[in-house]
Amino acid sequence: MSYKGQPVPTTTHKTQRAKVSDGKSVRVTVPENTTVAAQSFYLIDGFFGVAMQSAVTGAGETEEIILNIEQAEYETDQISTSQAFAVGTPVYFNDSTKKLTETAGADPDANRLVGRVTASKDANNVIWFILGPQV
């Protein structure tokens, strides 16, 4: 707010928009006939992230859940175990198998690019990866 005698001229503007969140999670709708397990990765409503709660929907039912989409480093064993997952490898999500893979699909929607490996696959088939931006 400007005041009389302020050393630097200032103009204030009223805005009509307000920030509603930090964008670290989104509310998504689980489609009918779907089972979602908390703490697993999913692609729902065009967003990829970690389900923060479980949900089971039947025929004609939907349910809202929170999906954590924060750009951060994650640890997971939800991977195609036959692949190497070396540091720096791009990571894709196969929505059919619900697993991370190194394989880019011919159709970008088939295997969506979701991040990059930061710690190679270990003896327990666990990797660390950094989640990329939601684009």
Backbone bond lengths (Angstrom), bond angles and torsions (degrees), N, CA, C in turn:
res aa  C-N    CA-C-N  psi(-1)  N-CA   C-N-CA  omega(-1)  CA-C   N-CA-C  phi
1 M - - - 1.443 - - 1.521 107.87 -
2 S 1.296 116.36 129.70 1.458 119.29 179.51 1.532 109.85 -81.61
3 Y 1.301 114.89 157.86 1.461 120.14 178.05 1.521 108.63 -140.89
4 K 1.315 117.21 159.05 1.454 122.71 -178.18 1.527 108.95 -65.21
5 G 1.325 116.15 130.25 1.456 121.21 179.88 1.525 113.31 89.94
6 Q 1.326 116.88 7.64 1.465 120.63 179.54 1.530 108.17 -64.58
7 P 1.360 118.60 133.95 1.462 121.01 -174.84 1.528 114.11 -67.11
8 V 1.315 118.63 -24.96 1.457 121.89 179.96 1.520 107.70 -120.15
9 P 1.338 118.21 127.15 1.464 118.78 179.17 1.534 110.71 -60.72
10 T 1.295 116.45 134.57 1.458 121.88 -177.97 1.516 109.60 -133.48
11 T 1.329 114.87 138.88 1.454 120.57 174.94 1.518 107.49 -117.57
12 T 1.296 116.80 131.36 1.460 119.71 176.94 1.523 109.15 -103.37
13 H 1.325 115.12 144.89 1.457 121.63 179.87 1.511 108.78 -127.21
14 K 1.295 116.29 135.27 1.457 120.88 175.14 1.525 107.59 -85.97
15 T 1.331 116.79 137.89 1.457 120.05 179.14 1.516 110.19 -111.43
16 Q 1.298 115.32 156.42 1.456 121.73 178.63 1.520 111.71 -103.02
17 R 1.322 118.50 -1.43 1.454 121.71 -177.97 1.519 110.08 -117.82
18 A 1.314 114.44 147.84 1.452 119.29 -179.53 1.518 109.52 -132.78
19 K 1.291 116.50 145.45 1.456 121.83 175.53 1.526 107.76 -66.75
20 V 1.323 116.35 133.52 1.460 119.63 -178.98 1.525 113.19 -107.59
21 S 1.346 117.92 -18.55 1.463 120.22 177.04 1.520 109.64 -165.90
22 D 1.326 115.48 173.14 1.467 120.94 176.06 1.525 111.47 -85.43
23 G 1.315 118.30 -2.80 1.458 122.06 176.86 1.518 113.18 75.07
24 K 1.316 118.16 22.97 1.462 121.28 -179.86 1.520 112.04 -89.77
25 S 1.319 116.82 -13.36 1.460 120.85 176.86 1.518 108.96 -151.56
26 V 1.329 114.79 159.19 1.465 120.91 177.20 1.517 109.19 -135.92
27 R 1.302 114.87 153.54 1.466 121.33 174.60 1.524 106.42 -91.35
28 V 1.332 117.34 123.28 1.461 122.28 -178.72 1.529 109.11 -123.46
29 T 1.323 115.81 161.13 1.457 121.43 179.92 1.520 110.13 -105.49
30 V 1.326 115.66 118.25 1.463 121.52 177.36 1.526 107.33 -73.58
31 P 1.348 117.41 124.90 1.464 119.19 -178.22 1.535 112.16 -69.98
32 E 1.316 115.43 168.76 1.456 119.99 -179.60 1.531 111.14 -64.01
33 N 1.325 115.87 154.18 1.469 123.79 178.70 1.517 112.70 57.21
34 T 1.320 116.89 43.42 1.463 122.06 -177.29 1.524 109.87 -130.52
35 T 1.337 115.18 140.77 1.461 121.21 173.98 1.519 108.20 -113.83
36 V 1.315 116.51 127.33 1.462 123.16 178.56 1.523 107.72 -120.23
37 A 1.332 115.95 128.83 1.468 121.42 177.84 1.521 108.93 -103.69
38 A 1.313 116.67 132.68 1.468 121.06 177.72 1.522 109.96 -58.65
39 Q 1.327 115.82 144.51 1.462 124.93 177.96 1.523 113.73 72.21
40 S 1.330 117.89 17.98 1.461 122.42 173.61 1.522 108.41 -114.12
41 F 1.336 116.06 158.23 1.459 121.70 -179.22 1.524 110.74 -87.05
42 Y 1.336 115.08 140.62 1.464 121.53 179.72 1.517 109.91 -145.28
43 L 1.318 114.62 157.77 1.458 123.42 171.85 1.527 105.81 -114.48
44 I 1.336 115.74 106.05 1.462 121.17 -176.54 1.531 108.80 -133.19
45 D 1.307 116.29 133.82 1.477 122.77 179.23 1.528 111.95 54.38
46 G 1.335 117.51 30.50 1.457 121.24 178.96 1.512 115.04 84.53
47 F 1.337 118.36 0.30 1.467 123.06 178.67 1.519 109.85 -109.30
48 F 1.337 116.49 139.76 1.461 121.98 175.62 1.517 108.65 -109.92
49 G 1.322 116.32 131.24 1.454 119.40 178.15 1.515 112.00 -179.80
50 V 1.325 115.35 -169.08 1.460 123.38 -177.41 1.530 109.18 -94.93
51 A 1.336 115.91 127.36 1.460 120.44 176.13 1.521 108.30 -70.26
52 M 1.318 116.55 130.63 1.456 121.10 -178.69 1.527 112.09 -92.72
53 Q 1.325 117.18 -5.67 1.453 121.00 176.99 1.521 108.50 -153.41
54 S 1.312 116.68 159.49 1.462 122.02 178.63 1.521 109.67 -87.43
55 A 1.329 115.20 155.67 1.464 120.93 176.63 1.525 109.07 -156.44
56 V 1.309 115.99 143.67 1.464 122.50 174.52 1.524 106.66 -131.84
57 T 1.329 115.77 122.94 1.456 119.93 179.62 1.526 109.57 -116.32
58 G 1.312 116.38 145.80 1.454 122.44 177.26 1.517 110.42 -104.51
59 A 1.309 115.38 -168.60 1.463 121.55 178.91 1.525 109.81 -61.77
60 G 1.326 115.79 127.44 1.460 120.98 178.24 1.517 114.66 76.52
61 E 1.337 118.21 5.95 1.469 122.27 -179.47 1.519 110.80 -110.89
62 T 1.310 116.58 145.96 1.464 122.79 170.40 1.522 106.68 -133.96
63 E 1.320 115.13 162.94 1.463 119.72 178.49 1.524 108.63 -149.97
64 E 1.317 116.82 144.06 1.461 121.43 177.19 1.519 110.03 -91.54
65 I 1.331 115.04 138.18 1.462 121.71 174.28 1.518 108.31 -135.61
66 I 1.307 116.12 169.26 1.460 122.04 175.72 1.522 108.50 -100.01
67 L 1.319 116.05 131.39 1.459 123.31 178.09 1.524 107.55 -114.04
68 N 1.341 117.26 120.18 1.459 121.60 178.36 1.525 107.82 -79.48
69 I 1.337 116.75 118.30 1.465 121.55 -178.50 1.533 111.42 -117.11
70 E 1.324 116.88 19.08 1.459 121.65 -176.82 1.523 111.24 -61.03
71 Q 1.330 116.74 132.57 1.455 121.69 175.25 1.520 107.38 -71.11
72 A 1.335 115.48 101.80 1.452 121.66 -176.22 1.521 107.86 -153.56
73 E 1.330 115.96 177.98 1.457 121.59 177.35 1.532 108.19 -94.54
74 Y 1.324 116.05 132.08 1.453 122.43 -177.29 1.528 110.11 -123.87
75 E 1.330 115.32 152.02 1.460 122.93 174.94 1.525 107.37 -112.17
76 T 1.348 117.01 134.35 1.464 118.88 -178.32 1.525 111.74 -154.96
77 D 1.328 114.35 153.28 1.462 121.17 170.27 1.530 109.75 -112.61
78 Q 1.306 116.69 13.45 1.464 123.22 -179.93 1.533 108.64 -85.47
79 I 1.346 115.26 63.67 1.465 121.23 -173.42 1.526 110.75 -131.30
80 S 1.338 115.64 163.47 1.467 121.89 169.96 1.529 105.96 -77.73
81 T 1.306 116.86 105.41 1.472 121.32 -170.09 1.523 114.24 -68.20
82 S 1.330 118.55 -14.57 1.469 120.71 -179.33 1.524 112.56 -78.90
83 Q 1.339 117.96 -6.69 1.463 121.02 -177.90 1.524 110.78 -101.82
84 A 1.347 116.48 160.47 1.470 122.43 -171.85 1.533 114.11 -78.62
85 F 1.303 118.57 -40.76 1.467 123.72 -177.37 1.536 111.67 52.37
86 A 1.339 115.84 60.05 1.471 121.61 176.80 1.528 109.14 -76.63
87 V 1.320 116.26 158.10 1.464 121.91 178.62 1.526 109.74 -55.88
88 G 1.304 115.83 134.06 1.465 121.92 178.20 1.515 114.56 91.74
89 T 1.330 117.63 -8.90 1.461 121.39 -178.81 1.529 110.58 -71.35
90 P 1.334 117.20 132.59 1.463 118.78 174.15 1.532 110.15 -63.52
91 V 1.323 116.30 143.76 1.459 122.28 -178.32 1.528 108.63 -115.52
92 Y 1.332 115.74 132.50 1.456 122.77 179.85 1.533 108.43 -117.84
93 F 1.336 116.45 154.95 1.459 120.43 176.72 1.511 108.66 -109.40
94 N 1.333 116.14 122.08 1.457 122.03 176.32 1.521 107.24 -90.72
95 D 1.318 116.94 109.69 1.462 121.03 -175.15 1.522 112.45 -70.63
96 S 1.341 117.63 -19.52 1.472 120.64 177.84 1.521 110.96 -73.99
97 T 1.346 116.35 -46.89 1.469 120.62 -177.08 1.521 112.02 -91.01
98 K 1.336 116.79 -13.00 1.479 123.03 -176.39 1.530 111.08 60.43
99 K 1.352 115.56 36.64 1.464 121.02 179.37 1.519 110.62 -130.46
100 L 1.334 114.88 154.57 1.462 120.73 173.92 1.520 108.20 -79.71
101 T 1.328 115.68 145.38 1.450 121.84 -177.25 1.525 109.62 -142.92
102 E 1.321 115.78 163.51 1.478 121.30 174.25 1.522 110.77 -90.90
103 T 1.309 117.88 -5.21 1.454 123.07 -171.05 1.523 112.11 -93.50
104 A 1.323 114.57 120.04 1.465 120.05 173.65 1.518 107.52 -78.78
105 G 1.303 117.59 138.48 1.463 121.19 179.42 1.515 110.89 -83.55
106 A 1.338 116.23 155.74 1.461 120.50 175.50 1.527 109.17 -62.21
107 D 1.323 115.63 -35.99 1.461 122.57 175.70 1.529 106.50 -100.07
108 P 1.348 119.64 122.72 1.462 120.93 -177.61 1.531 113.95 -55.81
109 D 1.341 117.13 -25.20 1.459 119.83 178.72 1.530 111.74 -79.56
110 A 1.355 117.29 -17.72 1.466 120.48 -178.85 1.523 110.34 -68.90
111 N 1.305 117.11 -51.66 1.465 123.15 176.62 1.520 107.10 -127.77
112 R 1.306 116.23 104.27 1.462 121.86 -175.24 1.523 111.09 -83.10
113 L 1.332 116.81 131.67 1.462 122.13 175.21 1.525 108.21 -67.19
114 V 1.352 116.49 123.50 1.469 119.37 -176.14 1.528 113.60 -125.05
115 G 1.332 118.79 -12.74 1.457 118.43 -179.34 1.511 113.17 175.16
116 R 1.343 114.87 -159.52 1.466 121.96 -178.13 1.527 108.72 -145.39
117 V 1.339 116.20 139.30 1.466 122.38 -178.23 1.529 110.24 -67.02
118 T 1.339 116.58 132.66 1.472 121.73 177.29 1.526 112.30 -112.70
119 A 1.333 118.01 -21.16 1.471 123.02 174.13 1.527 106.90 -138.88
120 S 1.327 116.23 123.54 1.466 122.03 -175.43 1.520 112.97 -57.75
121 K 1.327 114.47 160.61 1.466 121.29 177.44 1.528 108.77 -59.66
122 D 1.324 116.07 132.42 1.466 120.40 179.58 1.530 110.48 -101.05
123 A 1.327 116.82 -173.99 1.462 122.65 -177.71 1.524 112.52 -62.70
124 N 1.325 117.71 -21.25 1.468 122.19 179.16 1.532 112.45 -95.09
125 N 1.339 116.66 11.44 1.469 122.59 -178.02 1.522 112.15 59.02
126 V 1.320 115.55 44.45 1.459 122.87 178.57 1.519 108.51 -116.42
127 I 1.324 116.56 136.76 1.464 121.41 174.88 1.519 108.99 -124.51
128 W 1.322 114.45 163.34 1.457 122.29 166.82 1.516 105.29 -113.81
129 F 1.341 115.90 139.77 1.460 118.91 175.75 1.506 108.93 -145.33
130 I 1.326 115.30 155.39 1.447 120.53 177.11 1.524 107.76 -100.42
131 L 1.313 115.24 127.71 1.461 121.20 -179.26 1.520 109.00 -75.40
132 G 1.321 115.55 129.69 1.458 121.11 179.45 1.524 111.39 -81.31
133 P 1.336 116.49 176.49 1.462 120.26 -179.74 1.527 111.40 -68.36
134 Q 1.314 116.18 153.04 1.458 122.98 177.27 1.528 107.41 -83.70
135 V 1.325 115.58 102.22 1.464 119.32 179.32 1.498 111.35 -122.18
